Amino acid sequence: MRVLVLGATSGIGLACAKALSKEHDVIGAGRDTDKVSLEGVSFIRCDVNDRSDVKRLYTEVSCPDVIIFSQGCAYYGLHENISSDQCEEMVLTDLLSPIEITNHYLPFMKQRKSGHLIYISSVTADSVNPHGACYGACKAGIRSFAKSLFEEVRKTDVKVTLISPDLTDTDLYRNADFSVDKDLVLKSEDVTEAVLFAVNKPSNVDIFDVVVRPMRNAIRK
Ligand SMILES: NC(=O)c1ccc[n+]([C@@H]2O[C@H](COP(=O)([O-])OP(=O)(O)OC[C@H]3O[C@@H](n4cnc5c(N)ncnc54)[C@H](OP(=O)(O)O)[C@@H]3O)[C@@H](O)[C@H]2O)c1
């Protein structure tokens, strides 16, 4: 299979790209592709919020069998302390870009009668998120989008999977007003296991909604 991983330069996307490259052709996308090299993964530089980059992605990567949407950014703090630019970056990266990229590839998948769209949402999609209101709204948005899309495309044999991790030890929290206890939160590899579980199901089975939680959870304010 050909797998496109968006957000493959770090964290959960990087772990997915690494694991999937053992058995599949993996194309990894992100802005800072210089910081990574993985055997079996070809990287393409793409800022999902830059129209010309996304156009080039569409030209260079014809419809993959699986797309993992793991691009994301998060800014935390009291909402009035989050700037408009930061809100815009979260909405564009976490919500609009997966929706738009789906728009491009979905017709090819439907025509081919196969394809798998995997969205990395978050447990925040279903919770109340003081200090993360905008981020949580974006994650709730992508959850809602994926739920509707699943019903819309299921009869065309295109699969949709929503993975909702709890706190995971990645770079996502570099802009946070709290820190996570790395020993207690999930590892990117734990989330990758859920992705592999969904990817490896037979064609008549869709694993739609997976929540991945650590047994304990700790943030420090
Ligand atoms: N960590 C957690 O606790 C957690 C929990 C639940 C859900 N999630 C979700 O998991 C996904 C992956 O996040 P992560 O935790 O792995 O964080 P991460 O290590 O910061 O990875 C984020 C990835 O997104 C890419 N990215 C960010 N902005 C981009 C842009 N404009 N264009 C293209 N790529 C962009 C980054 O690459 P470049 O900087 O190279 O562009 C990086 O590869 C996100 O959707 C996040 O919301 C994370």
Ligand as a Chemical Component Dictionary entry (heavy atoms), coordinates in Angstrom:
data_LIG
# 
_chem_comp.id                   LIG 
_chem_comp.type                 NON-POLYMER 
_chem_comp.pdbx_formal_charge   0 
_chem_comp.three_letter_code    LIG 
# 
loop_
_chem_comp_atom.comp_id 
_chem_comp_atom.atom_id 
_chem_comp_atom.alt_atom_id 
_chem_comp_atom.type_symbol 
_chem_comp_atom.charge 
_chem_comp_atom.model_Cartn_x 
_chem_comp_atom.model_Cartn_y 
_chem_comp_atom.model_Cartn_z 
_chem_comp_atom.pdbx_ordinal 
LIG N1  N1  N 0  0.447  15.039 21.847 1  
LIG C1  C1  C 0  -0.767 14.866 22.337 2  
LIG O1  O1  O 0  -0.978 14.784 23.560 3  
LIG C2  C2  C 0  -1.947 14.722 21.416 4  
LIG C3  C3  C 0  -3.152 14.281 21.969 5  
LIG C4  C4  C 0  -4.262 14.166 21.157 6  
LIG C5  C5  C 0  -4.159 14.481 19.818 7  
LIG N2  N2  N 1  -2.976 14.930 19.284 8  
LIG C6  C6  C 0  -2.941 15.255 17.854 9  
LIG O2  O2  O 0  -1.980 14.434 17.228 10 
LIG C7  C7  C 0  -1.539 15.076 16.020 11 
LIG C8  C8  C 0  -0.013 15.020 15.992 12 
LIG O3  O3  O 0  0.509  15.862 17.005 13 
LIG P1  P1  P 0  1.788  15.462 17.865 14 
LIG O4  O4  O 0  1.340  15.319 19.252 15 
LIG O5  O5  O -1 2.505  14.369 17.205 16 
LIG O6  O6  O 0  2.596  16.848 17.825 17 
LIG P2  P2  P 0  3.942  17.238 17.098 18 
LIG O7  O7  O 0  5.052  16.354 17.531 19 
LIG O8  O8  O 0  4.080  18.709 17.323 20 
LIG O9  O9  O 0  3.644  16.947 15.549 21 
LIG C9  C9  C 0  2.852  17.808 14.769 22 
LIG C10 C10 C 0  3.158  17.560 13.316 23 
LIG O10 O10 O 0  2.356  18.463 12.534 24 
LIG C11 C11 C 0  3.194  19.109 11.586 25 
LIG N3  N3  N 0  2.681  20.430 11.266 26 
LIG C12 C12 C 0  2.377  21.438 12.113 27 
LIG N4  N4  N 0  1.987  22.520 11.417 28 
LIG C13 C13 C 0  2.038  22.175 10.100 29 
LIG C14 C14 C 0  1.771  22.867 8.885  30 
LIG N5  N5  N 0  1.368  24.144 8.856  31 
LIG N6  N6  N 0  1.948  22.205 7.721  32 
LIG C15 C15 C 0  2.358  20.910 7.724  33 
LIG N7  N7  N 0  2.633  20.197 8.813  34 
LIG C16 C16 C 0  2.478  20.842 10.002 35 
LIG C17 C17 C 0  4.562  19.180 12.267 36 
LIG O11 O11 O 0  5.608  19.246 11.318 37 
LIG P3  P3  P 0  6.436  20.557 10.893 38 
LIG O12 O12 O 0  6.617  21.412 12.108 39 
LIG O13 O13 O 0  7.694  19.981 10.309 40 
LIG O14 O14 O 0  5.573  21.198 9.845  41 
LIG C18 C18 C 0  4.617  17.823 12.948 42 
LIG O15 O15 O 0  5.057  16.835 12.040 43 
LIG C19 C19 C 0  -2.097 16.494 16.069 44 
LIG O16 O16 O 0  -3.232 16.558 15.249 45 
LIG C20 C20 C 0  -2.508 16.666 17.515 46 
LIG O17 O17 O 0  -3.564 17.582 17.649 47 
LIG C21 C21 C 0  -1.871 15.025 20.061 48 
# 
loop_
_chem_comp_bond.comp_id 
_chem_comp_bond.atom_id_1 
_chem_comp_bond.atom_id_2 
_chem_comp_bond.value_order 
_chem_comp_bond.pdbx_ordinal 
LIG N1  C1  SING 1  
LIG C1  O1  DOUB 2  
LIG C1  C2  SING 3  
LIG C2  C3  SING 4  
LIG C2  C21 DOUB 5  
LIG C3  C4  DOUB 6  
LIG C4  C5  SING 7  
LIG C5  N2  DOUB 8  
LIG N2  C6  SING 9  
LIG N2  C21 SING 10 
LIG C6  O2  SING 11 
LIG C6  C20 SING 12 
LIG O2  C7  SING 13 
LIG C7  C8  SING 14 
LIG C7  C19 SING 15 
LIG C8  O3  SING 16 
LIG O3  P1  SING 17 
LIG P1  O4  DOUB 18 
LIG P1  O5  SING 19 
LIG P1  O6  SING 20 
LIG O6  P2  SING 21 
LIG P2  O7  DOUB 22 
LIG P2  O8  SING 23 
LIG P2  O9  SING 24 
LIG O9  C9  SING 25 
LIG C9  C10 SING 26 
LIG C10 O10 SING 27 
LIG C10 C18 SING 28 
LIG O10 C11 SING 29 
LIG C11 N3  SING 30 
LIG C11 C17 SING 31 
LIG N3  C12 SING 32 
LIG N3  C16 SING 33 
LIG C12 N4  DOUB 34 
LIG N4  C13 SING 35 
LIG C13 C14 SING 36 
LIG C13 C16 DOUB 37 
LIG C14 N5  SING 38 
LIG C14 N6  DOUB 39 
LIG N6  C15 SING 40 
LIG C15 N7  DOUB 41 
LIG N7  C16 SING 42 
LIG C17 O11 SING 43 
LIG C17 C18 SING 44 
LIG O11 P3  SING 45 
LIG P3  O12 DOUB 46 
LIG P3  O13 SING 47 
LIG P3  O14 SING 48 
LIG C18 O15 SING 49 
LIG C19 O16 SING 50 
LIG C19 C20 SING 51 
LIG C20 O17 SING 52 
# 
